[in-house]
Amino acid sequence: MKKPLLTIASFCVVTFAHAQLSPAITSWLQNTTTTARHYVSGNSTPINDPDLVNVQKVQYNATHVYVTTTGLPSYVTGPFLDGNPSVASDQSAVFKFPLNPVVNSGTPVNTVMGNIGVFINGVALFDYRDGVSWNNSTNSLAGGPLGGSGDGQWNRDAVVAEMGGFDCNKAHPAMGNYHHHQNPSAFDLDLVVVSTICNLYDAEGLYAIDSSAHSPLIGFAYDGFPIYGAYAYKNVNGTGPIVRMKSSYSLNSGTTRTNGPPVNGTYPLGTFREDYHYTATSSATPDFLDEHNGRFCVTPEYPAGTYCYFATVDENWNSAYPYVVGPTFYGSMVAAKVTSVPSGTTTYVATTGVAGTNLEGAQVSVFPNPSSELLIIQLKDLNKENLKVELYDMNGKLVQTTTLLQGSTIAHFDTKTLYGGQYLVKISNGTTVTTRKVIVTKD
């Protein structure tokens, strides 16, 4: 196994002064100082950009929350090596989400092209497709990003078709709109790594998968229901072991498609959304999700329970169809990008987080410990300022250093070249310091 099992804290859980506030208000990663970075092909040194990352403002009233964001992440974006001419650019977007999402009791609504949700760092979520489908009249693929899609009968899977164009964070832009179709954890943090893009153009992704704790809340779908990472309590009442949430979609069998392309080396099973079938779940298998890729359950942020989606992965932590939401929404799709915020809203300012005098008491996870290849440093609380992260040997020699940027939650050290033994991780902001002892092992 290339990567060790990872253990993280649910970083987006925030203790806030006003307990009545919805997680849809308090969970966003806010930032007003850190700017974006991107790679260009052939250069492993990031280029600094002028635009802010993450979310700049959160406002709310009795019914909705309004999230102002550039749509750019704190992790480095690019390059996109499939010839995509676009780069991640400032979207200057305001998203409106309902504070009390409504279950759709009628005909399920299909997910749509473009945004179907927003992650807590303001980055867009797209659904499973890439805008291309098989056209029976011409026996060819037709369509394009955000455009028409052939005759719409055989919709091509973006995670399969566009793999070569994703950056280390498993994302890419469409006309500047940087987005994920899938679980937003970096490729090189998976147990089995299916892309080598991180070898030269390393980036952190939004979070690191945890197999032993409930996954963090990582975003909200356009129906207003929350999105979580891949792991949760087995039982919907919040009890039982932590288990991987599993998609209930399986690949069809056979060597033919009715009124579609042949099953062959060019179009293997899994190329199209219609290659999957859904098997209904039961109370005996609560870790298998419903047709919308979610379930109603208790989570750390919703102790009374809520419907939520999960970013599904397989046993190797590789993305598993339908990836996040879909192919239909559970609730009524009411969220939207808006041009203005109504008067009378309140601006949410996080009252806690990692800043100034409370750094020493910050909840920090350093894992895996022992480490043989990679050491992850991840915060549970929101990070309000740039933090220096240093790795020392037990003789006091500084061996590696990095920065955990304001508005970000994760940094890492490569431990493959270090000698085995004890080390000290030091996190500081110029005023206070917190340290963690770790062990590096050699095979």
C-alpha positions as CSV (number, residue, x, y, z in Angstrom):
1,M,0.0,0.0,0.0
2,K,1.5,3.3,-1.1
3,K,-0.1,5.5,1.5
4,P,-0.7,4.9,5.2
5,L,-4.2,5.2,6.6
6,L,-4.9,8.7,7.6
7,T,-6.6,10.1,10.7
8,I,-8.0,13.6,10.8
9,A,-10.3,15.7,12.9
10,S,-13.5,17.1,11.4
11,F,-12.0,20.4,10.7
12,C,-15.0,22.4,9.8
13,V,-16.8,22.0,13.1
14,V,-16.9,25.4,14.7
15,T,-17.9,26.2,18.3
16,F,-19.9,29.4,18.0
17,A,-21.4,31.8,20.5
18,H,-24.9,31.8,19.0
19,A,-25.9,28.1,19.2
20,Q,-29.1,28.8,17.2
21,L,-27.2,29.6,14.1
22,S,-27.3,27.0,11.4
23,P,-24.2,25.3,10.2
24,A,-25.1,26.7,6.8
25,I,-24.1,30.1,8.3
26,T,-21.1,29.1,10.4
27,S,-19.2,26.5,8.4
28,W,-17.8,28.6,5.6
29,L,-14.0,29.1,5.4
30,Q,-13.7,32.9,5.4
31,N,-10.6,34.8,4.2
32,T,-9.8,38.5,3.5
33,T,-6.0,38.4,3.1
34,T,-4.7,35.3,1.4
35,T,-4.5,35.3,-2.4
36,A,-4.6,32.5,-5.0
37,R,-1.8,30.6,-6.6
38,H,-1.6,28.5,-9.7
39,Y,0.9,26.2,-11.5
40,V,1.7,26.4,-15.2
41,S,2.8,23.3,-17.1
42,G,6.5,22.6,-16.7
43,N,7.0,24.8,-13.6
44,S,6.6,23.4,-10.1
45,T,6.9,26.8,-8.4
46,P,3.4,28.3,-7.9
47,I,2.6,31.7,-9.4
48,N,1.0,34.2,-7.1
49,D,-2.3,35.8,-8.2
50,P,-4.0,39.0,-6.9
51,D,-7.4,37.5,-6.2
52,L,-8.5,36.5,-2.7
53,V,-9.3,32.8,-2.0
54,N,-12.2,31.1,-0.2
55,V,-15.2,33.0,1.1
56,Q,-15.1,36.8,1.8
57,K,-18.4,37.4,3.5
58,V,-21.3,35.4,5.0
59,Q,-24.6,37.2,5.5
60,Y,-28.0,35.8,6.7
61,N,-31.6,36.6,7.6
62,A,-34.4,34.5,8.9
63,T,-34.7,32.4,5.8
64,H,-31.4,32.4,3.8
65,V,-27.7,32.7,3.9
66,Y,-25.7,34.7,1.3
67,V,-22.2,33.6,0.6
68,T,-19.8,35.9,-1.2
69,T,-16.8,34.2,-2.8
70,T,-14.3,34.4,-5.6
71,G,-14.7,30.6,-6.2
72,L,-10.9,30.2,-5.8
73,P,-9.4,27.8,-3.2
74,S,-6.4,28.3,-0.9
75,Y,-4.8,25.2,-2.4
76,V,-2.7,25.7,-5.6
77,T,-4.7,25.1,-8.8
78,G,-3.5,23.7,-12.1
79,P,-2.0,22.8,-14.4
80,F,-4.7,21.2,-16.6
81,L,-2.8,19.0,-18.9
82,D,-5.6,18.0,-21.4
83,G,-5.4,21.2,-23.4
84,N,-8.0,23.0,-21.3
85,P,-7.3,26.7,-22.2
86,S,-9.0,28.0,-19.1
87,V,-7.5,28.9,-15.8
88,A,-9.2,29.3,-12.4
89,S,-10.4,32.9,-12.2
90,D,-12.4,35.1,-9.8
91,Q,-16.1,34.4,-10.1
92,S,-17.2,37.4,-7.9
93,A,-20.2,35.2,-7.0
94,V,-22.9,35.5,-4.3
95,F,-24.7,32.2,-3.6
96,K,-28.1,32.1,-1.8
97,F,-28.9,29.0,0.2
98,P,-32.1,28.2,2.2
99,L,-31.6,27.8,6.0
100,N,-34.5,25.3,6.1
101,P,-34.2,23.1,3.0
102,V,-37.4,21.4,1.9
103,V,-37.7,17.7,0.9
104,N,-39.0,17.3,-2.7
105,S,-42.1,15.0,-2.3
106,G,-42.8,15.1,-6.1
107,T,-40.9,13.9,-9.1
108,P,-37.1,14.0,-8.4
109,V,-35.3,16.8,-10.1
110,N,-32.3,16.0,-12.2
111,T,-29.0,17.6,-11.4
112,V,-28.0,20.2,-14.0
113,M,-25.0,21.3,-16.0
114,G,-22.8,23.8,-14.1
115,N,-23.0,24.5,-10.4
116,I,-25.1,22.1,-8.3
117,G,-23.5,23.0,-5.0
118,V,-20.7,25.0,-3.3
119,F,-17.9,23.7,-1.0
120,I,-17.2,25.5,2.3
121,N,-14.2,27.2,0.6
122,G,-16.5,28.8,-2.0
123,V,-15.4,26.4,-4.8
124,A,-18.1,25.1,-7.1
125,L,-19.5,21.5,-7.2
126,F,-20.5,20.1,-10.6
127,D,-22.4,16.8,-11.2
128,Y,-21.1,13.6,-12.8
129,R,-21.2,14.7,-16.4
130,D,-18.8,16.6,-18.7
131,G,-21.4,17.9,-21.2
132,V,-20.8,15.3,-23.8
133,S,-23.1,12.4,-24.8
134,W,-23.4,9.7,-27.5
135,N,-25.5,10.8,-30.5
136,N,-27.4,7.9,-32.0
137,S,-28.0,9.7,-35.3
138,T,-24.3,10.1,-36.0
139,N,-22.8,7.3,-33.9
140,S,-20.5,9.8,-32.3
141,L,-20.0,11.9,-29.2
142,A,-21.3,15.4,-29.3
143,G,-21.6,18.4,-27.0
144,G,-19.2,20.3,-24.9
145,P,-18.7,22.0,-21.4
146,L,-21.9,23.8,-20.3
147,G,-23.3,23.4,-23.8
148,G,-25.5,20.9,-25.6
149,S,-24.9,17.2,-25.0
150,G,-25.6,15.2,-28.1
151,D,-29.1,13.6,-27.8
152,G,-28.7,13.2,-24.1
153,Q,-29.2,9.4,-24.0
154,W,-25.7,8.4,-23.0
155,N,-24.1,11.1,-20.8
156,R,-20.3,10.8,-20.5
157,D,-18.8,10.6,-17.0
158,A,-16.5,13.6,-16.3
159,V,-14.4,11.8,-13.7
160,V,-13.6,9.1,-16.2
161,A,-13.3,11.2,-19.4
162,E,-11.5,14.2,-18.0
163,M,-9.1,12.5,-15.6
164,G,-6.1,13.7,-17.5
165,G,-7.2,17.3,-17.1
166,F,-7.7,17.4,-13.4
167,D,-5.1,19.0,-11.2
168,C,-3.7,17.5,-7.9
169,N,-6.9,18.6,-6.2
170,K,-9.1,16.6,-8.6
171,A,-10.6,19.7,-10.1
172,H,-10.5,21.9,-13.2
173,P,-12.1,25.1,-14.6
174,A,-14.9,25.6,-17.1
175,M,-14.5,29.0,-18.6
176,G,-12.7,30.1,-15.5
177,N,-15.2,28.5,-13.0
178,Y,-12.9,26.2,-11.0
179,H,-14.9,23.2,-9.8
180,H,-14.8,19.6,-8.4
181,H,-17.0,16.8,-9.8
182,Q,-15.9,14.5,-7.0
183,N,-14.5,14.2,-3.5
184,P,-12.2,17.2,-3.1
185,S,-9.1,15.5,-1.5
186,A,-5.8,15.5,-3.3
187,F,-4.9,12.6,-5.5
188,D,-1.7,11.7,-3.6
189,L,-3.7,11.2,-0.4
190,D,-5.7,8.3,-1.8
191,L,-4.7,4.8,-0.7
192,V,-4.1,3.8,-4.3
193,V,-3.0,6.8,-6.4
194,V,-4.5,6.9,-9.9
195,S,-2.9,10.2,-11.1
196,T,0.7,11.3,-11.0
197,I,-0.1,15.0,-11.3
198,C,0.9,15.6,-7.7
199,N,4.4,14.4,-8.3
200,L,5.4,17.7,-9.8
201,Y,2.4,20.0,-9.0
202,D,1.7,19.2,-5.4
203,A,-1.4,20.6,-3.6
204,E,-3.4,19.9,-0.5
205,G,-7.0,19.7,-1.6
206,L,-9.8,20.7,0.7
207,Y,-9.4,18.0,3.3
208,A,-7.8,14.7,4.0
209,I,-9.9,11.5,4.3
210,D,-10.3,10.0,7.8
211,S,-11.2,6.4,8.2
212,S,-11.7,6.6,12.0
213,A,-13.7,9.7,12.6
214,H,-16.9,11.2,11.2
215,S,-16.0,13.1,8.0
216,P,-16.2,16.9,8.0
217,L,-19.0,19.0,6.6
218,I,-17.5,20.1,3.3
219,G,-20.3,21.9,1.5
220,F,-23.9,22.4,0.6
221,A,-25.9,21.2,-2.4
222,Y,-28.2,23.5,-4.3
223,D,-31.2,22.1,-2.5
224,G,-29.7,23.4,0.8
225,F,-28.8,20.0,2.3
226,P,-25.2,19.6,3.6
227,I,-22.4,17.5,2.0
228,Y,-20.0,15.4,4.0
229,G,-16.8,13.5,3.3
230,A,-16.7,9.8,2.9
231,Y,-17.0,8.4,6.4
232,A,-19.8,8.6,9.0
233,Y,-21.4,6.7,11.9
234,K,-22.7,3.4,10.6
235,N,-26.2,3.9,12.2
236,V,-28.4,6.8,11.2
237,N,-29.0,7.6,14.9
238,G,-25.4,8.5,15.4
239,T,-24.2,5.3,16.9
240,G,-22.0,2.4,15.9
241,P,-18.5,2.4,14.3
242,I,-17.2,4.8,11.8
243,V,-17.6,3.3,8.4
244,R,-17.3,4.3,4.7
245,M,-20.5,5.5,3.2
246,K,-21.1,3.4,0.1
247,S,-22.8,4.3,-3.2
248,S,-25.7,2.0,-4.1
249,Y,-25.0,2.3,-7.8
250,S,-23.3,-0.6,-9.6
251,L,-21.9,-1.1,-13.1
252,N,-24.2,-3.0,-15.5
253,S,-22.9,-6.2,-16.9
254,G,-22.7,-7.3,-20.5
255,T,-21.0,-6.3,-23.7
256,T,-23.7,-4.3,-25.4
257,R,-25.7,-1.1,-24.9
258,T,-29.2,-0.6,-26.2
259,N,-29.3,2.2,-28.7
260,G,-25.8,3.3,-27.6
261,P,-22.1,2.8,-28.3
262,P,-20.5,-0.6,-28.2
263,V,-18.8,-1.8,-25.0
264,N,-15.2,-1.9,-26.1
265,G,-11.8,-0.4,-25.3
266,T,-12.9,3.0,-26.5
267,Y,-16.1,3.0,-24.5
268,P,-15.7,0.6,-21.6
269,L,-18.4,0.2,-18.9
270,G,-18.3,3.2,-16.7
271,T,-17.8,5.7,-19.6
272,F,-21.4,6.8,-19.3
273,R,-23.8,7.5,-16.5
274,E,-26.3,5.1,-18.0
275,D,-23.8,2.3,-17.4
276,Y,-24.8,2.2,-13.8
277,H,-27.9,0.9,-12.1
278,Y,-29.3,1.6,-8.6
279,T,-30.1,-1.0,-6.0
280,A,-32.5,0.2,-3.3
281,T,-31.1,0.2,0.2
282,S,-32.7,-1.1,3.4
283,S,-32.5,-0.5,7.1
284,A,-30.2,-3.5,7.3
285,T,-27.6,-1.7,5.3
286,P,-27.6,1.9,6.6
287,D,-24.1,2.6,5.3
288,F,-25.4,2.2,1.7
289,L,-26.8,5.5,0.4
290,D,-30.0,6.2,-1.4
291,E,-30.5,7.1,-5.1
292,H,-29.5,10.7,-4.4
293,N,-26.2,9.6,-2.8
294,G,-27.3,10.6,0.7
295,R,-29.3,9.6,3.8
296,F,-31.1,11.1,6.8
297,C,-28.8,10.7,9.8
298,V,-27.3,12.3,12.9
299,T,-24.0,14.2,12.3
300,P,-21.7,16.2,14.6
301,E,-23.2,19.5,13.2
302,Y,-26.8,18.2,13.2
303,P,-27.3,16.3,16.5
304,A,-31.1,16.2,15.8
305,G,-30.4,14.7,12.4
306,T,-30.6,16.0,8.8
307,Y,-30.6,14.7,5.3
308,C,-27.1,14.9,3.9
309,Y,-25.0,13.8,0.9
310,F,-21.7,12.1,1.0
311,A,-18.6,12.4,-1.3
312,T,-18.4,8.7,-2.0
313,V,-15.1,6.8,-2.6
314,D,-14.2,3.1,-3.0
315,E,-12.0,1.0,-0.6
316,N,-8.9,2.7,-2.2
317,W,-10.4,6.2,-1.6
318,N,-10.8,6.7,-5.3
319,S,-13.9,8.6,-6.3
320,A,-17.1,6.4,-6.7
321,Y,-20.1,7.2,-8.8
322,P,-22.3,9.3,-8.4
323,Y,-19.4,11.1,-6.6
324,V,-21.4,13.7,-4.5
325,V,-25.0,14.5,-5.5
326,G,-27.1,12.8,-8.0
327,P,-28.2,12.0,-10.5
328,T,-31.2,13.7,-8.8
329,F,-31.6,16.0,-5.9
330,Y,-33.2,14.9,-2.6
331,G,-34.7,18.3,-2.0
332,S,-36.2,21.2,-4.0
333,M,-33.4,22.9,-5.9
334,V,-33.8,26.4,-4.6
335,A,-30.3,27.7,-4.1
336,A,-28.9,30.1,-6.8
337,K,-26.3,32.6,-7.8
338,V,-27.7,36.0,-7.1
339,T,-26.6,39.6,-8.0
340,S,-27.4,41.3,-4.7
341,V,-28.0,40.7,-1.0
342,P,-31.3,42.1,0.4
343,S,-31.3,44.7,3.0
344,G,-31.6,43.7,6.6
345,T,-29.2,40.8,6.6
346,T,-26.7,40.2,9.4
347,T,-23.0,39.6,8.7
348,Y,-21.6,36.5,10.4
349,V,-18.2,36.9,12.0
350,A,-16.8,33.8,13.5
351,T,-16.2,34.3,17.2
352,T,-13.8,31.4,17.6
353,G,-11.0,29.9,15.6
354,V,-7.2,29.7,15.5
355,A,-5.9,33.2,16.1
356,G,-3.7,35.2,18.4
357,T,-3.8,34.2,22.1
358,N,-5.8,31.0,21.7
359,L,-3.3,29.2,19.4
360,E,-1.9,27.2,22.3
361,G,-5.3,25.6,22.9
362,A,-6.0,25.0,19.2
363,Q,-7.3,21.5,18.2
364,V,-4.6,20.2,15.9
365,S,-4.3,16.8,14.4
366,V,-0.9,15.5,13.3
367,F,-1.2,12.2,11.5
368,P,-0.4,9.5,10.7
369,N,1.7,9.1,13.8
370,P,4.0,7.1,13.4
371,S,4.6,8.4,9.8
372,S,6.7,6.7,7.1
373,E,5.9,8.8,4.0
374,L,3.6,11.8,4.7
375,L,2.8,13.8,7.8
376,I,-0.4,15.8,7.7
377,I,-1.1,18.8,10.0
378,Q,-4.7,19.7,10.1
379,L,-6.7,22.2,12.2
380,K,-10.2,21.6,13.6
381,D,-11.0,25.3,14.0
382,L,-11.0,28.0,11.3
383,N,-7.6,29.4,10.7
384,K,-7.7,33.2,10.8
385,E,-4.1,34.0,10.1
386,N,-0.9,32.6,8.4
387,L,0.7,30.0,10.7
388,K,4.3,28.9,10.5
389,V,4.7,25.1,10.7
390,E,8.2,23.7,11.4
391,L,9.5,20.2,11.9
392,Y,12.5,19.8,14.3
393,D,14.6,16.7,15.1
394,M,15.2,16.0,18.8
395,N,18.5,17.8,18.7
396,G,16.7,21.1,17.9
397,K,17.7,21.1,14.2
398,L,15.0,22.5,11.9
399,V,14.5,20.0,9.1
400,Q,11.5,21.2,7.2
401,T,9.2,24.3,7.2
402,T,5.9,25.2,5.6
403,T,3.0,27.7,6.0
404,L,-0.6,26.9,6.9
405,L,-2.3,29.8,5.1
406,Q,-5.1,31.9,6.6
407,G,-8.5,30.4,5.7
408,S,-6.9,27.0,5.1
409,T,-6.9,23.9,7.3
410,I,-4.2,21.6,6.1
411,A,-0.4,21.4,5.5
412,H,2.0,18.5,5.2
413,F,5.6,17.3,5.4
414,D,7.3,14.7,3.2
415,T,8.9,12.3,5.7
416,K,10.3,9.7,3.2
417,T,13.8,11.2,3.3
418,L,14.0,11.6,7.1
419,Y,15.8,9.3,9.5
420,G,13.7,7.2,11.8
421,G,13.1,8.6,15.2
422,Q,11.2,11.3,17.2
423,Y,10.5,14.7,15.8
424,L,8.7,17.9,17.0
425,V,6.0,19.8,15.0
426,K,5.9,23.4,16.0
427,I,3.0,25.7,15.0
428,S,3.4,29.4,15.7
429,N,1.9,32.8,14.8
430,G,4.6,35.0,16.2
431,T,2.8,35.4,19.5
432,T,1.9,31.9,20.7
433,V,3.2,28.4,19.9
434,T,1.8,24.8,20.1
435,T,3.9,21.7,19.6
436,R,3.2,18.0,18.9
437,K,5.6,15.1,19.1
438,V,5.6,12.6,16.2
439,I,7.6,9.5,15.3
440,V,9.0,8.8,11.8
441,T,9.5,5.1,11.0
442,K,11.5,3.5,8.2
443,D,10.5,0.2,6.5
